[in-house]
C-alpha cells in the first residue's frame, strides 16, 4: 500500500469516527426533555420568586388545564400577595370541576378555607372546612380550624364537638380545654336564664378537669341566683378540696354568703385549715389575717402573717399586709423596717443591665453578650 493510499484510509476512518460522535451527541441531546413550565413554576416557588412562579404556573395551566395543582398554587400565590379576591375566584372555580379526586377536592376546599380566613369571612371559611370534613372526617387541620372558628363565634357547643372529634382523631386537645369549653357553654345557658342546663354543663366540665376553678365558681353563682345559698357554699367548698392552690378565688364569695347564713365563724376554720394543709398558699394566711383584723384581733392577725412568712419567706404579699396593719396603728419603726425589707427585695443596690436577646443579667453594660453573642443588646 502506497503512502497516499494509507493516508486516504486514515482520513476516511477519522471522518467516519467524527460522524459517529456527532450523531451520538445529537441523539443524546434530542433525548433530553425540556423543563416544563410547571416544573419551572415549582422551582420559582421554592426560590421565593413569586412573579416568575405565577408566570410559569399560568403558562402551565394554559397548556394543560387538567393540572389541578398548578391552579391551586396560583390561588395560593394570589393570596400570599394580598389578592384574596383572585385567590377565592381561582379556588372556587376548581370546586365545580367534576374530574377531581377526593384528595384533590379536600385540598381545594382547604385552600378555599384559608382564603376566607384571611379575608375575615368566618361563615364561608366554616363552610369550606365542613366540605373538607365531609371528605375526610378525621382531618386534624380542619377540626382545628372548626374549633377555632366556633370559639370565635362563641358557639361553645360546636367548639366542644369539634374539640372532642379532634381528640379522638389523635389531635392535641387537653382535658382542661374541654372543661373550659363546657364552662363557657354553661355560662351562655345561664345568661339565657337556663340555670339548670347551665349547671349540667358545669358538672360536665368538672368531669373533664376537676381542678379547673371556673365551673365551681359559676355553679355556685347559679345557685345564689335561685336563693340556694347552702348549695352554693357546698359547691364552693369542693373547690377548696380539689384545687387549694386556687382557693383564694372563692374566698370573697364564701365570706359574703356564710355571713348571710349566720356562719361567719366557719370562715376562720376554713382559712386555718388551708394554712395547715397548704402552708405555701400565702393567700390563705393573708385572708385569715384580714378576717381576724376585721374581728378586732389585730395581734392574732400579725401572728398569722408572721407564721405565713416563716413558711413563705419570700412573700411580698404577706409583708404588704403587715405594713398595712402596722401603719393603721402608727407603728412607724416597724413600717420603716418592713418597707426597707420590701424595697431590698424588689430593687437592687446597683443598676442591672439585661440582654434584650436572651435575658442575661449583667451588673455592668456589655456590648457583646457572653451568653448569646449578640451585639449591643444590654440596656439598664
C-alpha positions in Angstrom: 0.0 0.0 0.0 1.4 3.3 -1.0 1.6 6.3 1.3 -1.2 8.1 -0.5 -3.5 5.1 -0.1 -2.7 4.7 3.6 -3.3 8.4 4.2 -6.6 8.3 2.4 -7.7 5.3 4.5 -6.8 7.0 7.8 -8.7 10.1 6.7 -11.8 8.0 5.9 -11.7 6.4 9.3 -11.4 9.8 11.0 -14.3 11.1 9.1 -16.5 8.1 10.0 -15.5 8.4 13.7 -16.3 12.1 13.7 -19.6 11.5 12.1 -20.5 8.7 14.6 -19.5 11.1 17.5 -21.7 13.9 16.2 -24.6 11.5 15.7 -24.4 10.2 19.2 -24.2 13.7 20.6 -27.3 14.8 18.7 -29.1 11.7 19.8 -28.3 12.3 23.4 -29.3 16.0 23.3 -32.6 15.2 21.5 -33.4 12.6 24.2 -33.4 15.3 27.0 -36.9 16.6 27.6 -37.2 20.3 28.1 -38.1 21.6 31.6 -41.9 22.1 31.7 -43.4 25.4 32.8 -45.0 23.6 35.8 -41.6 22.4 37.0 -40.1 25.9 36.5 -43.0 27.3 38.4 -42.4 24.9 41.4 -38.7 25.8 41.3 -39.6 29.5 41.4 -41.9 28.9 44.3 -39.1 27.3 46.3 -36.8 30.1 45.4 -39.3 32.7 46.6 -39.7 34.3 43.1 -43.5 34.8 43.2 -43.7 36.7 40.0 -41.9 34.1 37.9 -43.7 31.3 39.7 -47.1 32.8 38.8 -46.0 33.4 35.2 -44.9 29.8 34.7 -47.9 28.3 36.5 -50.2 30.4 34.3 -48.3 29.1 31.3 -48.7 25.5 32.7 -52.5 25.7 33.0 -52.7 27.2 29.6 -51.0 24.2 28.1 -52.7 21.6 30.5 -56.0 22.6 32.1 -56.1 19.3 34.0 -53.1 20.3 36.2 -55.1 21.0 39.4 -52.0 21.5 41.5 -50.9 24.4 39.2 -54.3 26.1 39.7 -54.1 25.5 43.5 -50.7 27.1 43.7 -51.7 30.0 41.5 -54.5 30.7 44.0 -52.1 30.4 47.0 -49.7 32.8 45.3 -52.5 35.3 44.8 -53.5 35.0 48.5 -49.9 35.5 49.6 -49.6 38.7 47.6 -52.8 40.0 49.1 -55.1 39.5 46.1 -57.7 37.4 48.0 -60.5 38.1 45.5 -58.4 36.5 42.8 -57.4 33.6 45.1 -61.0 32.9 46.0 -62.1 33.1 42.4 -59.4 30.5 41.3 -60.1 28.1 44.2 -63.9 28.4 43.9 -63.7 27.6 40.2 -61.9 24.4 41.0 -64.8 23.2 43.2 -67.0 23.0 40.1 -64.8 20.5 38.3 -66.1 17.0 38.0 -62.7 15.4 37.4 -61.2 15.9 40.8 -60.2 13.0 43.1 -61.3 13.0 46.7 -57.8 14.1 47.8 -57.8 17.0 45.3 -61.3 18.1 46.4 -60.1 18.2 50.0 -57.0 20.2 49.0 -59.2 22.7 47.1 -61.6 23.3 50.0 -58.7 23.6 52.4 -57.1 26.3 50.3 -60.5 28.0 50.0 -61.0 27.9 53.8 -57.6 29.6 54.2 -58.7 32.3 51.7 -61.9 33.0 53.6 -60.0 33.0 56.9 -57.6 35.6 55.6 -60.4 37.7 54.3 -62.3 37.5 57.6 -65.3 35.7 56.3 -65.7 33.2 59.1 -69.1 31.8 57.9 -67.7 30.8 54.5 -64.5 29.6 56.0 -66.5 27.3 58.2 -68.5 26.0 55.1 -65.2 25.2 53.3 -63.9 23.4 56.4 -67.1 21.3 56.6 -66.6 20.3 53.0 -63.2 19.0 53.9 -64.6 17.1 56.8 -67.3 15.6 54.6 -64.4 14.1 52.5 -62.1 13.3 55.4 -63.9 13.0 58.8 -60.6 12.9 60.8 -58.7 15.7 59.1 -56.9 17.3 62.0 -56.3 20.6 60.2 -60.0 21.1 59.5 -61.0 20.1 63.0 -58.6 22.6 64.5 -59.9 25.3 62.2 -63.5 24.3 63.0 -62.9 24.5 66.7 -61.2 27.9 66.4 -64.0 29.3 64.2 -66.7 28.2 66.6 -64.8 29.7 69.5 -64.5 33.0 67.5 -68.3 32.9 67.0 -68.8 31.9 70.7 -70.6 28.7 69.6 -69.3 26.8 72.6 -71.3 23.6 71.9 -69.9 23.5 68.3 -66.4 24.2 69.6 -66.6 21.4 72.1 -67.9 18.9 69.5 -65.0 19.8 67.2 -62.5 19.5 70.1 -63.8 16.1 71.0 -63.6 14.9 67.4 -60.1 16.3 67.2 -59.0 14.4 70.3 -60.5 11.2 69.0 -58.6 11.8 65.7 -55.3 11.9 67.7 -55.1 15.7 67.9 -53.7 17.6 70.8 -56.6 18.7 73.0 -56.2 18.9 76.7 -58.8 17.9 79.3 -58.6 21.5 80.5 -59.5 22.8 77.1 -62.6 20.6 77.0 -63.5 21.7 80.6 -63.2 25.4 79.6 -65.4 24.9 76.6 -68.1 23.2 78.7 -67.8 26.0 81.3 -68.3 28.7 78.6 -71.4 26.9 77.3 -72.7 26.7 80.9 -72.3 30.5 81.2 -74.1 31.0 78.0 -77.1 28.9 79.1 -77.2 30.7 82.5 -77.2 34.1 80.7 -80.2 32.8 78.7 -81.9 32.1 82.1 -81.5 28.3 81.7 -79.8 27.8 85.0 -80.4 24.1 85.4 -79.0 23.4 81.9 -76.0 25.6 82.7 -75.3 23.7 85.9 -75.3 20.5 83.9 -72.5 21.9 81.7 -70.5 23.0 84.8 -70.8 19.4 86.1 -69.6 18.0 82.8 -66.7 20.5 82.9 -65.6 19.2 86.3 -65.7 15.7 85.0 -63.1 16.7 82.3 -60.9 18.7 84.7 -61.8 18.6 88.5 -59.1 21.2 89.2 -60.5 24.0 87.0 -61.8 26.7 89.3 -64.3 28.3 86.9 -67.2 25.7 86.9 -67.2 25.7 90.7 -67.4 29.5 90.9 -70.2 29.8 88.3 -72.1 26.8 89.5 -72.3 28.4 93.0 -73.3 31.7 91.5 -76.2 29.9 89.7 -77.5 28.6 93.0 -77.2 32.1 94.5 -79.4 33.4 91.8 -82.0 30.9 92.8 -81.6 31.7 96.5 -80.0 28.3 97.2 -77.1 29.7 99.3 -76.4 26.4 101.2 -76.0 24.6 97.9 -73.7 27.3 96.6 -71.5 27.1 99.7 -71.2 23.3 99.3 -70.0 23.7 95.7 -67.5 26.4 96.6 -66.1 24.2 99.4 -65.5 21.5 96.8 -63.1 23.8 95.0 -61.1 24.2 98.3 -60.6 20.4 98.3 -59.9 19.9 94.6 -57.6 22.9 94.0 -56.4 24.6 97.2 -53.8 26.5 95.2 -56.6 28.5 93.6 -58.9 28.5 96.7 -58.5 32.3 97.1 -60.7 32.8 94.1 -63.7 31.8 96.2 -62.8 33.4 99.5 -64.9 36.6 98.9 -67.9 34.5 97.9 -67.6 32.3 100.9 -67.2 35.2 103.4 -70.2 37.0 101.9 -72.6 34.1 101.9 -71.5 32.3 105.1 -72.2 35.6 106.8 -75.7 35.6 105.3 -76.2 32.1 106.7 -75.1 33.3 110.1 -72.0 31.0 110.0 -69.3 33.7 109.9 -67.1 31.8 112.4 -66.8 28.9 109.8 -64.7 31.2 107.7 -61.9 31.2 110.2 -62.0 27.4 110.3 -61.7 27.2 106.5 -58.7 29.6 106.4 -56.9 27.9 109.3 -57.5 24.5 107.7 -55.9 25.8 104.5 -52.9 27.3 106.3 -52.3 23.9 107.9 -52.8 21.7 104.9 -51.2 24.1 102.3 -48.7 26.2 104.2 -47.2 27.5 101.0 -50.5 29.1 99.9 -49.9 32.7 101.0 -53.5 33.8 100.1 -54.9 31.7 103.0 -52.6 33.4 105.5 -53.5 36.8 104.1 -57.2 36.1 104.1 -57.1 34.8 107.7 -55.2 37.8 108.9 -57.7 40.1 107.2 -60.6 38.2 108.8 -59.0 38.4 112.3 -58.3 42.1 111.9 -62.0 42.7 110.9 -62.9 40.9 114.1 -60.7 43.2 116.1 -57.9 40.6 116.8 -55.1 42.6 115.3 -52.4 40.9 117.4 -53.6 37.5 116.2 -53.6 38.8 112.6 -49.9 39.8 113.0 -49.1 36.4 114.4 -50.8 34.7 111.4 -48.8 36.8 109.0 -45.5 36.1 110.7 -46.4 32.3 110.6 -47.1 32.7 106.9 -43.7 34.4 106.4 -41.9 31.6 108.3 -43.4 29.2 105.7 -43.1 31.6 102.7 -40.1 33.8 103.5 -40.1 35.5 100.0 -43.7 36.6 100.0 -44.2 40.3 99.3 -47.9 39.8 99.6 -47.7 38.9 103.3 -45.2 41.7 104.0 -47.5 44.2 102.4 -50.3 43.1 104.8 -48.0 43.6 107.7 -47.1 47.1 106.5 -50.8 47.9 106.3 -51.5 46.7 109.8 -48.6 48.5 111.4 -49.4 51.7 109.5 -53.0 51.5 110.9 -51.6 51.5 114.5 -48.9 54.1 113.6 -46.1 51.8 114.5 -43.6 53.8 112.4 -40.5 51.8 113.3 -42.0 48.5 112.1 -43.4 50.2 109.0 -40.0 51.6 108.1 -38.2 48.3 108.8 -40.7 46.3 106.6 -40.5 49.0 103.9 -36.8 48.7 103.7 -37.1 45.0 103.6 -39.7 45.2 100.8 -37.5 47.7 98.8 -34.4 45.5 99.1 -36.5 42.6 97.7 -37.9 44.5 94.7 -34.9 46.7 94.0 -31.2 46.2 93.7 -28.3 48.1 95.2 -26.8 48.8 91.8 -28.0 49.1 88.3 -28.7 45.9 86.3 -28.3 45.5 82.6 -30.4 42.9 80.8 -29.7 41.5 77.3 -32.8 42.1 75.1 -32.0 38.9 73.2 -31.6 36.2 75.8 -32.4 37.9 79.1 -28.9 37.5 80.6 -28.2 39.9 83.5 -25.0 41.9 84.0 -24.0 44.5 86.6 -22.2 46.5 84.0 -23.1 47.4 80.4 -21.8 45.0 77.9 -21.5 45.4 74.1 -21.2 41.7 73.4 -23.5 39.3 75.3 -21.4 36.4 76.7 -24.4 34.1 76.6 -25.9 34.6 73.1 -23.1 36.5 71.4 -25.4 39.3 70.2 -24.0 42.9 69.8 -25.4 46.0 71.7 -28.3 44.3 73.4 -27.8 45.4 77.0 -29.9 48.2 78.4 -30.4 49.4 82.0 
